[in-house]
Protein backbone atom coordinates (compact mmCIF):
# COMPACT_ATOMS: atom_id res chain seq x y z
CA UNK A 1 0.00 0.00 0.00
CA UNK A 2 1.26 3.48 -0.92
CA UNK A 3 2.54 5.30 2.19
CA UNK A 4 -0.13 7.95 1.73
CA UNK A 5 -3.05 5.54 1.54
CA UNK A 6 -3.07 4.84 5.26
CA UNK A 7 -2.91 8.58 5.87
CA UNK A 8 -5.98 9.16 3.68
CA UNK A 9 -7.91 6.35 5.32
CA UNK A 10 -7.10 7.72 8.78
CA UNK A 11 -8.09 11.28 7.88
CA UNK A 12 -11.32 10.44 6.05
CA UNK A 13 -12.79 7.28 7.56
CA UNK A 14 -10.75 5.10 9.87
CA UNK A 15 -13.40 2.38 9.87
CA UNK A 16 -13.40 1.91 6.09
CA UNK A 17 -10.90 0.35 3.73
CA UNK A 18 -8.87 2.45 1.33
CA UNK A 19 -10.71 0.77 -1.55
CA UNK A 20 -14.05 1.96 -0.20
CA UNK A 21 -12.88 5.56 -0.57
CA UNK A 22 -12.75 4.97 -4.32
CA UNK A 23 -16.28 3.60 -4.47
CA UNK A 24 -18.35 6.68 -3.64
CA UNK A 25 -17.74 10.10 -2.01
CA UNK A 26 -18.26 10.18 1.75
CA UNK A 27 -19.08 13.89 1.62
CA UNK A 28 -21.14 15.73 -0.99
CA UNK A 29 -21.52 19.49 -1.32
CA UNK A 30 -24.42 20.82 -3.38
CA UNK A 31 -24.38 24.46 -4.38
CA UNK A 32 -28.09 25.26 -4.65
CA UNK A 33 -27.43 28.98 -5.00
CA UNK A 34 -24.42 30.77 -6.48
CA UNK A 35 -24.93 34.23 -4.98
CA UNK A 36 -24.08 36.03 -1.75
CA UNK A 37 -25.20 39.12 0.13
CA UNK A 38 -21.72 39.78 1.55
CA UNK A 39 -18.39 40.75 0.00
CA UNK A 40 -15.67 39.33 2.22
CA UNK A 41 -12.00 39.97 1.38
CA UNK A 42 -11.03 36.31 1.91
CA UNK A 43 -13.65 35.20 -0.62
CA UNK A 44 -13.28 34.96 -4.39
CA UNK A 45 -16.75 36.27 -5.27
CA UNK A 46 -15.41 39.12 -7.40
CA UNK A 47 -13.73 36.55 -9.63
CA UNK A 48 -16.74 34.28 -10.12
CA UNK A 49 -17.37 33.58 -13.79
CA UNK A 50 -20.34 31.25 -13.40
CA UNK A 51 -23.74 32.84 -14.02
CA UNK A 52 -26.49 30.48 -12.92
CA UNK A 53 -27.47 31.67 -9.45
CA UNK A 54 -30.17 29.15 -8.45
CA UNK A 55 -30.29 25.38 -8.96
CA UNK A 56 -33.16 24.36 -11.22
CA UNK A 57 -35.61 21.69 -10.12
CA UNK A 58 -34.43 19.08 -12.64
CA UNK A 59 -30.84 19.38 -11.42
CA UNK A 60 -31.94 19.14 -7.79
CA UNK A 61 -34.10 16.10 -8.52
CA UNK A 62 -31.26 14.35 -10.32
CA UNK A 63 -28.61 14.89 -7.64
CA UNK A 64 -30.88 14.40 -4.62
CA UNK A 65 -32.38 11.17 -6.01
CA UNK A 66 -28.87 9.85 -6.69
CA UNK A 67 -27.82 10.69 -3.15
CA UNK A 68 -30.88 9.04 -1.63
CA UNK A 69 -30.24 5.89 -3.64
CA UNK A 70 -26.72 5.71 -2.19
CA UNK A 71 -27.42 7.09 1.28
CA UNK A 72 -25.69 4.23 3.08
CA UNK A 73 -22.37 5.22 1.51
CA UNK A 74 -22.49 8.89 2.53
CA UNK A 75 -21.38 10.52 5.80
CA UNK A 76 -22.71 14.04 5.18
CA UNK A 77 -24.58 16.08 2.55
CA UNK A 78 -23.86 19.81 2.65
CA UNK A 79 -26.26 22.16 0.89
CA UNK A 80 -23.83 24.99 0.26
CA UNK A 81 -20.68 25.82 -1.61
CA UNK A 82 -19.58 29.32 -2.60
CA UNK A 83 -22.81 31.26 -2.09
CA UNK A 84 -24.98 32.10 0.91
CA UNK A 85 -27.37 29.13 1.16
CA UNK A 86 -30.17 31.06 2.86
CA UNK A 87 -30.72 33.06 -0.33
CA UNK A 88 -32.27 29.80 -1.56
CA UNK A 89 -35.97 29.99 -0.65
CA UNK A 90 -36.29 26.21 -1.06
CA UNK A 91 -33.56 25.31 1.42
CA UNK A 92 -35.87 23.96 4.14
CA UNK A 93 -37.79 21.88 1.58
CA UNK A 94 -34.54 20.41 0.23
CA UNK A 95 -33.39 19.46 3.73
CA UNK A 96 -36.79 17.97 4.46
CA UNK A 97 -36.64 15.76 1.35
CA UNK A 98 -33.27 14.35 2.35
CA UNK A 99 -34.30 13.95 5.98
CA UNK A 100 -37.52 12.11 5.15
CA UNK A 101 -35.53 9.74 2.94
CA UNK A 102 -33.13 8.75 5.69
CA UNK A 103 -30.34 11.30 5.27
CA UNK A 104 -30.10 12.90 8.68
CA UNK A 105 -26.59 14.38 8.48
CA UNK A 106 -27.31 17.46 6.36
CA UNK A 107 -25.50 20.74 6.81
CA UNK A 108 -25.27 24.34 5.68
CA UNK A 109 -22.66 27.04 6.29
CA UNK A 110 -24.08 30.54 6.61
CA UNK A 111 -23.00 34.09 7.36
CA UNK A 112 -26.08 34.16 9.65
CA UNK A 113 -27.36 37.53 8.40
CA UNK A 114 -30.51 36.01 6.84
CA UNK A 115 -31.14 33.51 9.64
CA UNK A 116 -34.15 35.24 11.17
CA UNK A 117 -36.50 33.41 13.52
CA UNK A 118 -38.81 32.12 10.78
CA UNK A 119 -35.94 30.72 8.72
CA UNK A 120 -34.45 29.17 11.85
CA UNK A 121 -37.71 27.43 12.76
CA UNK A 122 -38.21 26.20 9.19
CA UNK A 123 -34.71 24.71 9.02
CA UNK A 124 -34.90 23.10 12.43
CA UNK A 125 -38.32 21.60 11.77
CA UNK A 126 -37.10 20.30 8.40
CA UNK A 127 -34.49 18.24 10.26
CA UNK A 128 -31.26 20.15 9.61
CA UNK A 129 -28.39 18.09 11.01
CA UNK A 130 -25.69 20.72 11.33
CA UNK A 131 -25.05 24.39 10.66
CA UNK A 132 -21.75 26.26 10.49
CA UNK A 133 -21.88 29.90 11.57
CA UNK A 134 -19.17 31.94 9.86
CA UNK A 135 -18.58 34.71 12.39
CA UNK A 136 -15.07 36.11 12.34
CA UNK A 137 -15.01 38.64 15.16
CA UNK A 138 -16.91 39.89 18.20
CA UNK A 139 -15.65 43.42 17.59
CA UNK A 140 -18.13 45.36 15.50
CA UNK A 141 -15.55 47.31 13.51
CA UNK A 142 -13.42 44.24 12.75
CA UNK A 143 -16.43 42.08 11.90
CA UNK A 144 -17.87 44.61 9.46
CA UNK A 145 -14.51 45.07 7.72
CA UNK A 146 -14.33 41.32 7.17
CA UNK A 147 -18.01 40.56 6.51
CA UNK A 148 -18.62 43.54 4.24
CA UNK A 149 -22.33 44.50 3.86
CA UNK A 150 -23.34 42.63 7.03
CA UNK A 151 -24.30 44.12 10.41
CA UNK A 152 -22.57 42.68 13.45
CA UNK A 153 -25.46 43.03 15.91
CA UNK A 154 -27.88 41.31 13.54
CA UNK A 155 -25.54 38.37 12.95
CA UNK A 156 -24.70 37.94 16.65
CA UNK A 157 -28.34 38.12 17.71
CA UNK A 158 -29.50 35.75 14.95
CA UNK A 159 -26.89 33.20 16.04
CA UNK A 160 -27.87 33.37 19.71
CA UNK A 161 -31.58 33.11 18.89
CA UNK A 162 -30.96 30.09 16.64
CA UNK A 163 -29.14 28.32 19.45
CA UNK A 164 -32.06 28.97 21.78
CA UNK A 165 -34.61 27.70 19.25
CA UNK A 166 -32.42 24.67 18.46
CA UNK A 167 -32.55 23.58 22.09
CA UNK A 168 -36.35 23.58 21.97
CA UNK A 169 -37.11 22.33 18.45
CA UNK A 170 -34.23 20.12 17.28
CA UNK A 171 -31.61 19.59 20.01
CA UNK A 172 -29.75 17.08 17.83
CA UNK A 173 -28.82 19.80 15.33
CA UNK A 174 -25.13 20.53 15.82
CA UNK A 175 -23.83 24.09 15.58
CA UNK A 176 -20.23 24.81 14.63
CA UNK A 177 -19.16 28.40 15.20
CA UNK A 178 -16.14 29.24 13.08
CA UNK A 179 -13.67 32.07 12.91
CA UNK A 180 -11.55 32.46 9.80
CA UNK A 181 -8.36 33.71 11.40
CA UNK A 182 -6.51 36.47 9.59
CA UNK A 183 -4.43 39.52 10.46
CA UNK A 184 -7.34 41.67 11.66
CA UNK A 185 -8.74 39.15 14.19
CA UNK A 186 -5.60 37.17 14.97
CA UNK A 187 -5.56 37.86 18.72
CA UNK A 188 -9.28 37.46 19.44
CA UNK A 189 -9.52 33.70 19.87
CA UNK A 190 -9.68 33.35 23.65
CA UNK A 191 -12.43 35.93 24.08
CA UNK A 192 -14.28 34.57 21.06
CA UNK A 193 -14.25 31.03 22.43
CA UNK A 194 -15.35 32.06 25.91
CA UNK A 195 -18.24 34.14 24.57
CA UNK A 196 -19.75 31.41 22.38
CA UNK A 197 -19.16 28.66 24.92
CA UNK A 198 -21.82 30.31 27.08
CA UNK A 199 -24.49 29.67 24.45
CA UNK A 200 -23.52 26.28 23.06
CA UNK A 201 -24.15 22.70 24.13
CA UNK A 202 -22.03 19.57 24.24
CA UNK A 203 -22.90 18.66 20.63
CA UNK A 204 -21.53 21.98 19.34
CA UNK A 205 -18.02 23.07 18.37
CA UNK A 206 -16.21 26.41 18.37
CA UNK A 207 -13.09 26.58 16.24
CA UNK A 208 -11.02 28.59 13.84
CA UNK A 209 -9.11 27.82 10.72
CA UNK A 210 -6.48 30.01 9.15
CA UNK A 211 -7.23 31.97 6.01
CA UNK A 212 -6.08 30.10 2.93
CA UNK A 213 -5.31 31.04 -0.63
CA UNK A 214 -7.88 29.14 -2.72
CA UNK A 215 -5.13 27.29 -4.58
CA UNK A 216 -3.22 30.50 -5.29
CA UNK A 217 -6.32 32.21 -6.68
CA UNK A 218 -6.98 34.70 -3.84
CA UNK A 219 -5.66 38.22 -4.48
CA UNK A 220 -3.95 40.06 -1.63
CA UNK A 221 -3.67 36.85 0.38
CA UNK A 222 -1.62 37.15 3.56
CA UNK A 223 -0.84 33.96 5.42
CA UNK A 224 -1.00 33.86 9.21
CA UNK A 225 0.66 30.45 9.57
CA UNK A 226 2.96 28.00 7.88
CA UNK A 227 1.37 25.43 5.59
CA UNK A 228 0.57 22.09 7.16
CA UNK A 229 2.42 19.28 5.36
CA UNK A 230 2.09 20.80 1.87
CA UNK A 231 3.27 17.63 0.10
CA UNK A 232 0.51 15.40 1.42
CA UNK A 233 -2.19 14.28 -1.01
CA UNK A 234 -5.42 16.25 -0.76
CA UNK A 235 -8.17 14.38 1.08
CA UNK A 236 -10.82 16.03 -1.12
CA UNK A 237 -9.97 13.75 -4.04
CA UNK A 238 -10.85 10.73 -1.90
CA UNK A 239 -13.75 12.15 0.09
CA UNK A 240 -15.60 15.12 -1.41
CA UNK A 241 -17.70 15.65 -4.53
CA UNK A 242 -19.01 19.15 -5.33
CA UNK A 243 -22.06 19.80 -7.51
CA UNK A 244 -22.56 23.34 -8.79
CA UNK A 245 -25.97 24.94 -9.29
CA UNK A 246 -26.10 23.96 -12.98
CA UNK A 247 -25.03 20.37 -12.30
CA UNK A 248 -21.35 20.75 -13.20
CA UNK A 249 -18.85 18.89 -11.04
CA UNK A 250 -15.45 20.59 -10.56
CA UNK A 251 -12.13 19.20 -9.37
CA UNK A 252 -12.89 20.14 -5.74
CA UNK A 253 -14.35 22.82 -3.50
CA UNK A 254 -11.47 25.19 -4.30
CA UNK A 255 -12.11 25.09 -8.06
CA UNK A 256 -14.83 27.76 -7.86
CA UNK A 257 -14.81 28.59 -11.59
CA UNK A 258 -14.69 24.95 -12.71
CA UNK A 259 -11.36 25.38 -14.46
CA UNK A 260 -10.72 21.65 -13.95
CA UNK A 261 -14.06 20.02 -14.79
CA UNK A 262 -14.87 16.47 -13.80
CA UNK A 263 -18.20 16.28 -15.64
CA UNK A 264 -21.89 16.95 -15.07
CA UNK A 265 -24.45 15.32 -12.82
CA UNK A 266 -26.92 15.74 -15.70
CA UNK A 267 -24.87 13.37 -17.87
CA UNK A 268 -23.42 10.91 -15.38
CA UNK A 269 -24.22 9.49 -11.96
CA UNK A 270 -22.25 10.43 -8.87
CA UNK A 271 -20.64 6.99 -8.88
CA UNK A 272 -19.58 7.31 -12.52
CA UNK A 273 -18.05 10.73 -11.90
CA UNK A 274 -16.27 9.55 -8.75
CA UNK A 275 -14.79 6.55 -10.53
CA UNK A 276 -14.01 8.41 -13.75
CA UNK A 277 -10.67 8.31 -15.52
CA UNK A 278 -9.90 11.96 -14.80
CA UNK A 279 -10.38 11.41 -11.06
CA UNK A 280 -8.08 8.39 -11.17
CA UNK A 281 -5.39 10.43 -12.93
CA UNK A 282 -5.63 13.21 -10.32
CA UNK A 283 -5.39 10.77 -7.43
CA UNK A 284 -2.37 9.05 -8.95
CA UNK A 285 -0.56 12.39 -9.30
CA UNK A 286 -1.22 13.20 -5.64
CA UNK A 287 -0.17 9.75 -4.41
CA UNK A 288 3.05 9.89 -6.40
CA UNK A 289 4.06 13.31 -5.08
CA UNK A 290 3.26 15.08 -8.34
CA UNK A 291 0.24 17.17 -7.41
CA UNK A 292 2.19 20.22 -8.60
CA UNK A 293 1.33 19.02 -12.12
CA UNK A 294 -2.20 20.27 -11.41
CA UNK A 295 -1.58 23.99 -11.09
CA UNK A 296 -4.44 24.71 -8.69
CA UNK A 297 -3.13 21.98 -6.37
CA UNK A 298 0.50 23.08 -6.49
CA UNK A 299 0.07 26.12 -4.26
CA UNK A 300 -3.11 25.24 -2.38
CA UNK A 301 -2.70 25.55 1.38
CA UNK A 302 -6.07 24.27 2.51
CA UNK A 303 -3.97 22.03 4.76
CA UNK A 304 -3.28 24.80 7.23
CA UNK A 305 -4.20 23.40 10.62
CA UNK A 306 -7.63 23.82 12.14
CA UNK A 307 -7.49 25.03 15.72
CA UNK A 308 -9.79 25.20 18.69
CA UNK A 309 -11.89 22.62 20.44
CA UNK A 310 -11.03 19.82 18.04
CA UNK A 311 -7.80 19.20 19.95
CA UNK A 312 -9.90 17.00 22.24
CA UNK A 313 -11.76 15.28 19.43
CA UNK A 314 -9.97 13.47 16.58
CA UNK A 315 -13.37 12.79 15.02
CA UNK A 316 -14.08 16.52 14.88
CA UNK A 317 -10.69 17.21 13.35
CA UNK A 318 -11.46 14.57 10.72
CA UNK A 319 -14.83 16.13 9.86
CA UNK A 320 -13.72 19.74 9.86
CA UNK A 321 -10.84 19.02 7.48
CA UNK A 322 -13.47 18.36 4.82
CA UNK A 323 -15.29 21.61 5.56
CA UNK A 324 -12.54 24.21 5.34
CA UNK A 325 -12.93 27.10 2.97
CA UNK A 326 -12.96 30.86 3.47
CA UNK A 327 -16.76 31.21 3.53
N, C-alpha and C positions, 0 to 999 in steps of 0.2 A: 504493500500500500504506500502511495506517495506520502512523504512526510507531512504534507499539508492536509491530507484527507482526514486524519484524526483531529486536527485542529478545527476543520470545518464542522465535523460531526459534533464536537464538543461545544462549539459556539452556537450551533443552530438547533440541534436536537440530540441530546446525549443518549436518549432511549432508542433512537433509530439507527439503522445501518447507513453507511455512506451511500450505498446503492439506492436507498429509498429517497435520498435527497434529489436524485436524478429523475425520479418518477413523476413528481408533481410538486409545485411550489407550496411550502408550508405557510407562507404569508402572501396575501394578495392585496394590492392597493388599487382601488377604483376611483378615478378622478371623475366624479359626476358633474363637476362644474369647474371651468377653467377661467375663473375671475376672482378678484379680491377687492375688498373695500379699504385695504391698507397699502402703504408703499414703504416697506421696511428696507433699510440699506443693506441688510444681509440676504435679501431675496433677489431673485433674478427677473422679477416681473417686467421690468422695463426692456428686457431682451426677448420676451416671449414672442414667438413667431406664429404660434398656432392660434387659429381664429374660429373656434367652435366652442362657445362658452358653456353650453349645457348639454349633457348626455341625452340623446334621443331615446325614446321608449324601446325601439327595436334593439339598440345596442345594450341597454340595461337588461332587457329580457334575455338576450343571448348570453351575456356574461354571468348574470345571476343564476340562470338555469344551469349553466355549466358548473358553477360553484356548488350549487345545491346537490347536483348529481355526484359530486366528489367531496362532499362535506367531511367525510371521515379521514381525508388526507390533509386537511387544512387546520392550522393552528389559530389563525386570525384573519379576518377580512376587514380591511380599513377602507372607509368610504371617504377618502380624501387623497389629494396629491399636492398640486402646487397652488390651488385656489383656496378660498375660504368656503368650507363645505356648507355653512349655514345660509349661503346665498341660494342654495338649492332648496326650493320649496317642497320638494318631494322626499327630503332626507328621512323624515320619520317613517314614511311609507316604505322606503327602501329597507330600512333597518327592520321594520316589522315583517316584511316578506322573508328576509333571511332568518329572523328569529323564529317565526312560525314554522319554518322548514328545518329547524334543528341546528341553526348556526347561531350560537349564543355569544361567541367571542367576536363581536363587531366593535369597531372603534372609529372615532373621528378625532382630528386635531383642529382646534379652533383658536382664533384670536380673542374669542369670548365676547366681542363687542355686540354681536347680534343674538347672543344667548339670553334673551329676555325670559320672563317667567313662563309664558305660553310655550315658547320653543323648548324650554327645559322640560316642562311637563310632557310635551308631545314625545320628545326623545326618550325620556325615562319610561313612559308607558309603552313605547314601541319595543322596549327591551334592549336598549343600548348597553353594550358590555363594558365599554371603556371610552373615556374621553381624555385627550391631552389638552391642557390649557397652556397656551404659549403666552406667558407673561414674563417679561424680561427685567422688570424693575419695580420696586415699590416707591420709588421717587418719581413724582409726577413729571418733573422736567426731563429726567432721563428716559422714562417710559415713553413719553410723547415724541422724543427725538428718535427713538428706535422704532416704535409702532406709529409711524406717521399716519395722520388722519384719524387716529383713535383717541378716545378720552379715557384717561387713567381711572377716574372715579367710576365711570360706567363699567369698565372691564372688571375692576376689583369687586364692585358690588354684585355684578352678574355672577362672578365666580363663587362668591360666598353664598349667594342665594341658591345657586345650583347645588352646592354641597348640602345645604339644608333640605332642599326638596329631595335630593337623592336619598338621604337617610330615611325619608318617609315613604317614598314611592318605589324605589328600586335600589335597596341597600347593597346589592351585589354589583352594581355598576362601579367600576374602579375609576378613580380620577388621578391622573398624573399631572403634576404641576411643574412646568419646565421653564427654566431660564436658559436662553442662548447667551453664553458668557462671551463678552467682547470688551474692548477697552473701556467703554463708558460705564459698564456695570460690574467691572472685574472684582471689586472689593465688597460687594453687597451680599455675598452668599449667606453668611451666618444669620444676618437679620432676616433675609428672605426666607430661609428655612424655618426659623423660629416663628415667624408670622403665620405661615401657611400650616405649620404643624398644629396650630390651635384649632383649625377648622376641619382637618382631615381625619380619616379613620384608619384602622389597621390595614385595610385593603388598598389604600392609596399610596402614592409615591411622590416625593418632591426631589427633583434632581436638576442638574444642569449638564449641558454639553457645550463644548467650545465651538465657536463659530468656525465653519469650514468653507472651502473655496469652490464648491460645486464643480470639482474636477478641473480647476483652473479657469472656470468661466466667470467667476465673480469679480467685477471691477472693484478697485480700491480695497481689496481684501487685506486685512491685517491680522496675522495669527496671534493668538495669546498663549500658545503652547507648542511644544514639539510634536511632530506627527508620531502616532502610535504604530510602531512596526509597519512602516510604509511598504515593505516588500511582501507582506502577507497577501494571499489571494482574498478577493472581496467576497464576503459571505452572501451578498445580494445575488450573485450568479447561481447560488445553490439554494436560495431560500425565498426570494421575492420576485413576484411578477407584477408589473404595473400595467394598468389599462387606462389609456387616456379617454377623454370624453367622446371622441369619435370612433373608439374601438382600436386605435393603434396601440401597439405594444413596443415600448422602447427598450434599449439596453438595460436600463435600471432607473431608479428614482432620481438620479442625478442628471439623466439625459432629458432635460425638460423640453427641448425642442426636437426630440426624436431624430437626432443626427445619426444615430446608430440603430436603425429600426430592426426589430425582431420579426414583425409581421402584424397581422390584424386579427382581432377576435371575431370579426365578421367573416373571415375566410377560413380560419382554423380554430380548433378547440384549444383550450388552455394546455392540455396534455401535449398536443402536437407542437405547440409553440415552445413549451418547456423542453421538449426532447428534440428540438429542431437541430439541424446541422450547424447553424450559425451560433447557437448557444453552446454546442459541444466545442466548437473552435475557440470561443471566448474562454471557456473553462480550462481548456488545455493550455492556453497561453498563460493564464493565471497560475495554474499548477506548476508550470515549468519555469516560472520566474520571468516571464516575458510579457507581463501585462502592460509594460510601457509601449508595446506595439499597438495598443489601442489608446489613442492619444488622450481621450477623456479619462482613462484609468491611470495614466502615467503620473499625473500630478494630483490626483484626488486624495484628499486627506480626511475623508469621512471617518477614518480610523482613529482620529483624536479621541482620547478617553472620555467616557461619560463619568461624571462625578456625582456625589451626593449619597442618597440613602442606599443605593444599590451595593455599596461595599459590604452590606450584611446579607445580600441576597444574590447569589450567582444566577438564579433563575431570572431575576429582574434585569441583571446586566445582559443576559442572553437576549431577552425580549427587546430591551431598549436599543440594542445595537442594530436592530432591524428598522428602528423608527427614527433614526437621526437624520434630519435635514433642517436647514435654517428656516422653518416656517412656524 
